[in-house]
Amino acid sequence: QVQLVESGGGLMQPGGSLRLSCAASGTTFRINAMGWYREAPGKQRELVAAISNSGVTTNYLDSVKGRFTISGDNAKNTVYLQMNSLKPEDTAVYYCSAGRFIYGNDGNYYMGDFWGQGTQVTISS
């Protein structure tokens, strides 16, 4: 089992920045990659960003490219999501995820196997 604890969410004005952190514990040796999902009211949960444990592979949701940066610290079993130029549409509950990339003929995809309880991010003026 893997346990994930998020922190760093809160209220921010449009154009501001937040940094989310997620610390993993438990059977962390099984973690090959980590990511962040978000879920807004009435919307499907979507993958925001993911990173392999090497840091070589990263994926981003198109709407956050150039604004968000995912990074990790393997020694601390921690992943971060730096969110800049925040927009109201970024408002959602953000969930940390531990999982893996799947490499196939149709492309590479991140699959989350575990999720944290989420942290609320609200962007409003």
Secondary structure as UniProt FT lines:
FT   STRAND          2..7
FT   STRAND          10..12
FT   TURN            14..15
FT   STRAND          18..26
FT   HELIX           28..30
FT   STRAND          33..39
FT   TURN            41..42
FT   STRAND          46..52
FT   TURN            53..54
FT   STRAND          58..60
FT   HELIX           62..64
FT   TURN            65..67
FT   STRAND          68..73
FT   HELIX           74..76
FT   STRAND          78..83
FT   HELIX           88..90
FT   STRAND          92..104
FT   TURN            105..106
FT   STRAND          107..115
FT   STRAND          119..123
//
